[in-house]
Amino acid sequence: MTTQLVPYEQLTLAQRQQLEAIEIPAQQQQFSGDIDTALHTLLSAPGDGIKGFALLAHDIPVAFLMLKRPPFLPHWAHEDTATLHALQVDHRHQGRGYGKAFLQALPQVARQAWPEIKGLELSVDAQNESALGLYLKQGWVDSGNAYKGRIGYERRLTLAF
C-alpha cells in the first residue's frame, strides 16, 4: 500500500474534486460529519487555525481529516496541542488499513504545520467502538475524562509527542 499524507492546499484541482466525492456510511456520518461540511469548515476558516489533510493512495484521495489550533480549539483541549476532527475514510476504501496509515503519518505533518505543539487530542463518541479501537491501537491514550457530546458521552484521547 503506497500512501502519502498531503495538506489540502497542496492537492491538485483534480485531487480536490476527487476529495469532494468521498462518501462514508450514514451511521458513520453521525460521528464525523460529511465531506461537504468538513470542507466548508476548512475553506471558510480565516487564518492558520484549521488545516485539512488528505490521505492519497496512488495519488487519489481516500481519506480526509482536519486539525485545529487556537482560536478554533474545543473547550476541552489544551492550548499546546492540536485537535483532530472529521476523520473520514471513503467507504469504498475502508478495511484496507488507510485509517491506520493516516494516524501513523499524522504526528509528523502536525509538527510540520505547528512546530510548537506538544501533542494531539481528539474526542470520540464512546459508542463509536471501531474508531475508539483504531485510535487506541495507534497509541492514543484515553484520558479517563468523558463529557456529554452531541450524541452521547465522548471520550478524550491524547497522543503526546
SULHU-V70714 format. One record per backbone hydrogen bond with DSSP energy under -0.5 kcal/mol. NH is the residue of the N-H (numbers start at 1). CO is the residue of the C=O. Records with the same first field share a line. If there is no record, write none. Layout:
NH: CO  CO
This chain:
3: 1
4: 56
6: 4  54
8: 52
10: 7
11: 8
16: 12
17: 13
18: 14
19: 15
20: 16
21: 17  18
22: 19
28: 25
29: 25
30: 26
31: 28
32: 28
33: 29
38: 34
39: 35
40: 36
41: 37
42: 38
43: 39
44: 40
45: 41  42
49: 46
51: 67
53: 65
54: 6
55: 63
56: 4  54
57: 60
58: 2  56
60: 57
62: 55
63: 55
64: 88
65: 53
66: 85
67: 51
68: 83
69: 49
72: 69
77: 74
81: 78
82: 119
83: 68
84: 121
85: 66
88: 64
90: 62  88
91: 23
93: 90
94: 91
96: 93
101: 97
102: 98
103: 99
104: 100
105: 101
106: 102
107: 103
109: 105
110: 106
111: 107
112: 108
113: 109
114: 110
117: 114
118: 80
119: 80
120: 159
121: 82
122: 157
124: 155
126: 153
128: 125
129: 127
132: 128
133: 129
134: 130
135: 131
136: 132
137: 133
138: 134  135
139: 136
140: 135
141: 158
143: 156
147: 154
149: 147  152
154: 147
155: 124
156: 145
157: 122
158: 141
159: 120
161: 118
